[in-house]
Amino acid sequence: MPVLCPSSSSSSIFTCLLIIFFLTINSSNCLAITINATRRPRQLSVNYYIKSCPQVEQLIGSITSQQFKEAPVSAPSTIRLFFHDCFVEGCDASILRATKPGSKILAEKDAEDNKDLRTEGFDTIMRAKTLVESKCPGVVSCADILAIAARDFVHLAGGPYYQVKKGRWDGKISMATRVPYNLPHANSTVDQMIKLFSSKGLTVQDLVVLSGAHSIGFAHCKHFVGRLYDYKGTKQPDPSIDPRLLKALKMSCPHVGGNADIVAPFDVTTPVLI
């Protein structure tokens, strides 16, 4: 189902950044509700928890605001976590489930494409879940907590505050093998990106809007080091990179022997602000 995002203002653009994911398609600390063929889809609603847990957004907000003050990187980390969750099995928090001990089937969280997800995103959701459970045990899904937390961080990082519809189920299907072909990659072409987003019911406009999330956060050197030293096999840097930026990136990301954990900000001036 395509999502129509207003294009009249930057505020509307950023509002669409995460709202389009609210089309719903365990870890040990998360409420897990078994998926079965007879379960009827829930009708998402802003007031879904109005009677069962009316303070849910305030509870989550107390955690996200504290996390943003103590570890600002929690903002891009949680937004990226939400994206990686939604694009694989829908927005069902299946990315929070860890591989069962002794299992040969890896969970999404342990997929190669998710190994770089920062712990701050996971920590935020676990802390929020623990607080919510203490006040409303067995009521609020991790999927909704992740969606609300991502919205909070968009707002804390300088974007708008918008209403989040709630009532998502937590998924119990979490398989690493489903991750690679469902996520975009650093070397994906425009055509590949358009095809992938189209498979999710998203338009080219949605693709451009979501790419705007890279206004905040960081990238690991390994994802772009080829452009610094050997662009398309030329043994030369990508000519489209500004020489000053190229020099700075080379200082952080050596051609060989660099630390695999080194990252570079997408926006040097405001790395955690939209």
C-alpha positions as CSV (number, residue, x, y, z in Angstrom):
1,M,0.0,0.0,0.0
2,P,1.6,3.3,-1.1
3,V,1.8,6.1,1.4
4,L,1.1,9.7,0.4
5,C,3.3,12.1,2.2
6,P,2.7,15.9,2.0
7,S,5.4,17.8,0.3
8,S,4.6,21.3,1.2
9,S,7.0,21.7,4.1
10,S,10.2,20.3,5.7
11,S,8.1,19.5,8.8
12,S,5.8,17.4,6.8
13,I,8.7,15.6,5.2
14,F,10.2,14.6,8.5
15,T,6.8,13.6,9.9
16,C,6.5,11.1,7.0
17,L,10.0,9.8,7.9
18,L,8.6,7.3,10.3
19,I,4.8,7.5,9.9
20,I,5.0,5.4,6.7
21,F,6.3,2.5,8.7
22,F,3.2,2.4,10.8
23,L,1.7,0.2,8.2
24,T,1.9,-3.0,10.3
25,I,2.4,-5.9,8.1
26,N,11.2,-11.4,21.9
27,S,13.6,-10.7,23.4
28,S,13.2,-12.3,26.9
29,N,12.1,-8.9,28.2
30,C,9.5,-8.3,25.5
31,L,5.8,-9.2,25.4
32,A,5.6,-11.9,22.7
33,I,2.2,-12.8,21.2
34,T,2.2,-15.9,19.1
35,I,1.3,-15.4,15.5
36,N,-1.3,-17.8,14.2
37,A,-3.7,-18.1,11.2
38,T,-6.8,-17.4,13.3
39,R,-5.7,-14.1,14.9
40,R,-7.5,-11.1,13.5
41,P,-5.4,-8.0,12.6
42,R,-5.6,-5.2,15.2
43,Q,-7.0,-1.8,14.2
44,L,-4.2,0.6,15.0
45,S,-5.3,3.6,17.0
46,V,-3.7,6.6,18.7
47,N,-5.8,5.8,21.8
48,Y,-5.3,2.1,21.8
49,Y,-4.0,2.0,25.4
50,I,-6.3,4.8,26.7
51,K,-7.8,2.4,29.2
52,S,-5.2,-0.3,29.7
53,C,-2.1,2.0,30.0
54,P,-3.0,5.7,29.5
55,Q,0.5,6.9,30.6
56,V,2.4,4.7,28.2
57,E,3.8,7.6,26.1
58,Q,4.9,9.6,29.2
59,L,6.7,6.5,30.5
60,I,8.5,5.9,27.3
61,G,9.2,9.7,27.0
62,S,10.9,9.8,30.3
63,I,13.4,7.1,29.1
64,T,14.0,8.6,25.6
65,S,14.6,12.1,27.0
66,Q,17.1,10.8,29.5
67,Q,18.8,8.6,26.9
68,F,19.1,11.6,24.6
69,K,20.8,13.7,27.3
70,E,23.1,10.9,28.4
71,A,23.9,9.3,25.1
72,P,22.7,11.5,22.1
73,V,23.7,8.7,19.7
74,S,20.6,6.9,21.0
75,A,18.5,9.0,18.6
76,P,20.0,7.8,15.3
77,S,20.5,4.3,16.8
78,T,16.9,3.9,17.6
79,I,15.6,5.3,14.4
80,R,17.9,3.0,12.4
81,L,16.7,0.1,14.6
82,F,13.1,0.9,13.8
83,F,13.9,0.9,10.1
84,H,15.7,-2.4,10.2
85,D,12.8,-3.9,12.1
86,C,10.1,-2.7,9.8
87,F,11.7,-3.5,6.5
88,V,12.2,-7.2,7.2
89,E,9.0,-8.6,8.9
90,G,7.0,-5.4,9.3
91,C,7.1,-3.3,12.4
92,D,6.8,-6.2,14.9
93,A,9.9,-5.8,17.1
94,S,11.2,-9.1,15.7
95,I,14.7,-7.5,15.5
96,L,14.8,-7.5,19.3
97,R,14.6,-11.3,19.6
98,A,18.0,-13.0,20.2
99,T,19.0,-16.3,18.8
100,K,17.9,-19.2,21.0
101,P,20.9,-20.9,22.8
102,G,22.0,-23.9,20.8
103,S,19.8,-23.0,17.8
104,K,21.3,-23.3,14.3
105,I,18.8,-20.7,13.0
106,L,20.0,-17.2,13.7
107,A,17.6,-14.4,14.6
108,E,17.4,-11.1,12.8
109,K,19.4,-9.4,15.5
110,D,22.4,-11.6,14.7
111,A,22.3,-11.2,10.9
112,E,25.4,-9.7,9.3
113,D,23.6,-6.6,8.2
114,N,22.5,-5.9,11.8
115,K,25.8,-6.5,13.6
116,D,26.6,-2.8,13.3
117,L,23.4,-1.7,15.1
118,R,24.5,0.2,18.1
119,T,23.6,-1.0,21.6
120,E,22.1,2.3,22.6
121,G,19.1,1.6,20.4
122,F,18.5,-1.8,22.0
123,D,19.2,-0.4,25.5
124,T,16.6,2.4,25.1
125,I,13.8,-0.1,24.2
126,M,14.8,-2.5,27.0
127,R,14.8,0.3,29.6
128,A,11.4,1.6,28.3
129,K,9.9,-1.9,28.3
130,T,11.1,-2.5,31.9
131,L,9.5,0.8,33.0
132,V,6.2,0.2,31.1
133,E,6.0,-3.4,32.5
134,S,6.3,-2.1,36.0
135,K,3.2,0.1,35.5
136,C,1.2,-1.9,32.9
137,P,2.3,-5.5,33.0
138,G,1.6,-7.6,30.0
139,V,-0.2,-4.9,28.1
140,V,2.1,-2.8,25.8
141,S,3.9,-4.6,22.9
142,C,7.6,-4.0,22.2
143,A,6.6,-3.1,18.7
144,D,4.6,-0.1,19.9
145,I,7.4,0.9,22.3
146,L,9.9,0.9,19.5
147,A,7.6,3.0,17.3
148,I,6.9,5.5,20.0
149,A,10.6,5.7,21.0
150,A,11.6,6.3,17.4
151,R,9.1,9.2,17.2
152,D,10.4,10.7,20.4
153,F,13.9,10.7,19.0
154,V,12.8,12.4,15.8
155,H,11.3,15.1,17.9
156,L,14.3,15.4,20.3
157,A,16.7,15.6,17.4
158,G,14.9,18.6,16.0
159,G,12.1,17.1,14.0
160,P,8.3,17.5,14.6
161,Y,6.2,15.7,17.3
162,Y,3.5,13.6,15.7
163,Q,0.9,11.1,16.9
164,V,1.7,7.4,16.8
165,K,-1.0,4.9,16.2
166,K,-0.7,1.9,18.4
167,G,-1.8,-1.7,18.7
168,R,0.9,-3.7,16.9
169,W,1.5,-7.3,17.6
170,D,5.0,-8.5,18.6
171,G,6.2,-11.0,16.1
172,K,7.8,-14.4,17.0
173,I,9.2,-15.1,13.6
174,S,12.8,-13.7,13.5
175,M,15.2,-15.2,11.0
176,A,18.6,-13.8,9.9
177,T,18.2,-15.3,6.4
178,R,15.4,-12.9,5.7
179,V,17.4,-9.8,6.4
180,P,19.9,-9.4,3.5
181,Y,17.4,-9.1,0.6
182,N,15.0,-6.9,2.6
183,L,17.5,-4.1,3.5
184,P,19.2,-1.5,1.3
185,H,23.0,-1.6,1.3
186,A,25.7,1.1,1.1
187,N,26.5,0.0,-2.5
188,S,22.9,-0.4,-3.7
189,T,22.2,1.3,-7.0
190,V,19.3,3.7,-7.5
191,D,17.4,1.1,-9.5
192,Q,17.9,-1.5,-6.8
193,M,16.7,0.9,-4.1
194,I,13.6,1.8,-6.1
195,K,12.8,-1.9,-6.6
196,L,13.3,-2.7,-2.9
197,F,11.1,0.2,-1.7
198,S,8.5,-0.6,-4.3
199,S,8.3,-4.2,-2.9
200,K,7.3,-2.6,0.4
201,G,4.6,-0.5,-1.2
202,L,6.7,2.7,-1.1
203,T,7.2,5.2,-3.8
204,V,10.3,7.0,-5.1
205,Q,9.2,10.0,-3.0
206,D,9.1,7.8,0.1
207,L,12.6,6.6,-0.7
208,V,13.9,10.1,-0.9
209,V,12.1,11.1,2.3
210,L,13.5,8.1,4.2
211,S,17.0,8.7,2.9
212,G,16.7,12.1,4.8
213,A,17.1,10.1,8.0
214,H,20.8,10.0,7.2
215,S,20.9,13.7,8.3
216,I,21.8,12.2,11.6
217,G,24.0,9.3,12.7
218,F,27.3,7.7,11.6
219,A,28.6,5.3,9.0
220,H,31.3,2.7,9.4
221,C,34.4,3.2,7.3
222,K,34.1,-0.2,5.7
223,H,30.9,0.9,3.9
224,F,32.5,3.7,1.9
225,V,36.3,3.2,2.1
226,G,36.4,2.0,-1.5
227,R,35.3,5.5,-2.6
228,L,38.2,7.0,-0.9
229,Y,41.0,5.0,-2.5
230,D,39.8,2.8,-5.3
231,Y,36.5,4.0,-6.8
232,K,35.1,1.5,-9.2
233,G,38.5,-0.1,-9.7
234,T,40.3,3.1,-10.8
235,K,42.8,3.1,-7.9
236,Q,41.7,6.7,-7.4
237,P,39.1,8.3,-5.1
238,D,35.6,9.1,-6.2
239,P,36.0,12.4,-8.1
240,S,32.6,13.6,-6.8
241,I,33.9,13.9,-3.2
242,D,34.9,17.3,-2.0
243,P,38.7,17.4,-1.6
244,R,38.5,18.7,1.9
245,L,36.0,16.0,2.9
246,L,38.2,13.4,1.2
247,K,41.2,14.4,3.2
248,A,39.3,14.4,6.5
249,L,37.8,11.0,5.8
250,K,41.1,9.5,4.8
251,M,42.5,10.5,8.2
252,S,39.8,8.6,9.9
253,C,39.6,5.7,7.5
254,P,43.0,4.3,6.3
255,H,43.0,2.2,3.2
256,V,44.3,-0.9,5.1
257,G,44.8,-1.7,8.8
258,G,42.0,0.6,10.1
259,N,39.8,-0.2,13.0
260,A,36.6,-1.8,11.8
261,D,34.7,0.1,14.5
262,I,35.7,3.5,13.3
263,V,32.7,5.7,12.2
264,A,32.3,9.0,10.4
265,P,29.3,11.3,11.0
266,F,26.9,11.9,8.1
267,D,26.8,15.6,9.1
268,V,30.0,16.8,10.8
269,T,28.3,19.9,12.2
270,T,25.2,18.4,13.8
271,P,25.7,14.6,13.8
272,V,22.7,13.9,16.2
273,L,20.4,16.7,15.1
274,I,18.0,16.7,12.1
